[in-house]
């Protein structure tokens, strides 16, 4: 059966339900039009059945390869090395992961690519919010997804062989600057939202209504709450933390943020906030005798990841990444 719905001339519909009903969105933009494929991507089917790639309405093979590579990275690298505590739950929960692939061509300049990536990040963020907050009885729309396992990946997919480990586009420096700017703007939008909400409540009641603040107010005009709802993270094939050795394959810790394709992930901010507030009871020492068990869960995850990756070493990590993530081409590409 054909699992893809092809829209040769796509018009953005904010009311359309995607995440939960489908798990893959592939977009191709030219100067005059935007084409889109929306469907259900099964990595097992697409790995073993090359006929699934030959339908006239199927998306380009490069997009399917990128989605599968990102899935392998999540499963065979992040999950297997336990770099993310909820990765396995996300992989096991149907449609908890949604892949948004953006196809880019040789003639596309970096500014256009990154502008379009931001547009899709915002659309995917809205869809993730809908998927995790809508009522669970909406069976035809996929129902509600547990926010603790829901995640979206926005993946840049070069066409015509532009994707390779040595020529990732955009380059890491440009992409990192773009990401920091986008993250800052989302945080500023969140601040603006709460300022507008406070002002609206004061106008209505003379004082801030704590009940309204707790449950939110979607009626604040001309203010977007998306920056409050989602948290984004950046990944890149050539990621290097400050101080990494630029004359080598990098350091082991760099593999915490290395992906087969340039990627932004989105999770619900409420999940991150819960981790930030979490504390271990007692405040004793960790397994190495360090008094760090009272640190926020996010800090403990980062510390554990650093220990895990450094204990494996950069050479072995590169072997695992190359074999498990990059070394499994999809049947049908030959």
Secondary structure, DSSP 8 states (H G I E B T S, - for coil): ---EEEESS----TT---BTTBSEEEEEE-SS-EEEEEE---HHHHHH-GGGG--TTS--HHHHHHHHHHHHIIIIIIITTT-STTHHHHHHSTT-EEEEEEEE-TT--HHHHHHHHHHHHHHHHHHHHHHHHS-TT-GGGT----TTT-EEEEEEEESTT---TTS-SS-HHHHHHHHHHHHHHHHHHHHHHHHHHHHHHHHHHSS--HHHHHH--TT-TT---HHHHEEEEEE-TT---TT--TTTT--GGGGGS--SS-EEEEEEHHHHHHHHH---SS----TTS-S-TTS-HHHHHHHHHHHHHHHH-HHHHHHHIIIIIIS---TT--
